[in-house]
Amino acid sequence: MSAAAVESVDLATTELRELNGRLHHLGPDDPGRWRITNPNGAHAVAVGLDAEIDVEIEGHVGYYCAGMNKLATVRIDGNCGTGVAENIMSGSVIVAGDASQSAGAS
């Protein structure tokens, strides 16, 4: 896939563990942009990222979304629960909704 390609993952049909595993084991041919749909309040979405990628999450997420981020840009188009961006080392996490307590705590 080219750098301009977007990988779309629907959490209504894909296990969260599979998504996070794919994000943790990116290769040189993997896209630099990811779109995650239907998170439906899932916890620990896009955690432990260690690559310069853009991840857009369309919908509300639960606890610890984008925790332990290093290098990635994560955009959440919805609300998020406790601990969003917990233990962030670098990169950025943008919330276009409401964030619960302990946002960005380290």
C-alpha positions in Angstrom: 0.0 0.0 0.0 1.2 3.5 -0.6 1.8 6.1 2.1 -1.4 7.9 1.0 -3.5 4.7 1.5 -5.9 4.5 4.4 -6.5 1.2 6.2 -10.1 1.0 7.4 -11.0 -1.3 10.3 -14.6 -1.9 11.5 -14.6 -3.0 15.1 -18.2 -4.3 14.6 -16.6 -7.1 12.6 -12.9 -7.1 13.7 -11.7 -8.1 17.2 -10.0 -5.3 19.1 -7.0 -7.6 19.9 -6.5 -8.1 16.2 -6.6 -4.4 15.5 -4.1 -3.6 18.2 -1.8 -6.4 17.1 -1.8 -5.1 13.5 -1.0 -1.6 14.8 1.9 -3.0 16.8 3.5 -5.0 14.0 3.5 -2.5 11.1 5.9 -3.2 8.2 7.2 -0.9 5.5 4.3 -1.7 3.2 1.6 -0.9 5.7 -0.3 2.4 5.4 0.5 5.4 7.4 -3.1 6.3 7.9 -5.8 4.2 9.7 -9.5 4.7 10.2 -11.3 2.8 12.9 -15.1 2.7 12.9 -17.7 1.4 15.3 -15.6 1.4 18.5 -18.9 1.4 20.5 -17.2 2.3 23.8 -14.4 -0.3 23.6 -11.6 0.0 26.1 -7.9 0.2 25.1 -8.3 1.1 21.4 -5.1 2.0 19.7 -2.8 1.5 22.7 0.9 1.1 22.7 1.5 2.7 19.3 5.2 3.1 18.4 5.2 4.4 14.8 4.6 7.7 13.0 1.1 6.9 11.9 -2.3 8.8 11.9 -5.2 7.0 13.5 -8.7 8.4 13.2 -11.4 6.8 15.5 -14.9 7.5 14.4 -17.1 7.1 17.5 -17.0 6.9 21.3 -14.3 4.9 23.1 -13.9 3.7 26.6 -11.0 3.6 29.1 -7.3 4.1 28.1 -7.7 4.8 24.4 -4.4 5.8 22.9 -2.5 5.0 26.1 1.3 4.5 26.0 1.4 6.4 22.7 4.8 7.0 21.1 5.0 8.9 17.8 1.4 8.4 16.5 -1.3 11.0 16.0 -4.6 9.7 17.2 -7.9 11.6 16.6 -11.0 10.6 18.4 -14.2 11.8 16.8 -16.4 11.2 19.8 -16.2 11.0 23.6 -13.7 9.0 25.6 -13.5 7.5 29.0 -11.0 7.6 31.9 -7.3 7.6 31.1 -7.3 8.7 27.4 -3.6 9.2 26.4 -2.4 7.8 29.7 1.4 7.5 29.8 1.8 9.3 26.5 5.5 9.6 25.6 5.3 11.6 22.3 2.9 12.1 19.4 -0.5 13.6 20.0 -4.1 12.6 20.9 -6.9 14.9 19.8 -10.4 14.5 21.2 -13.3 16.1 19.3 -15.8 15.3 22.1 -15.7 15.1 25.9 -12.9 13.4 27.8 -13.3 11.9 31.3 -10.9 12.3 34.2 -7.2 11.5 34.0 -6.6 12.6 30.4 -2.9 12.5 29.6 -1.9 11.3 33.1 1.6 9.8 33.4 
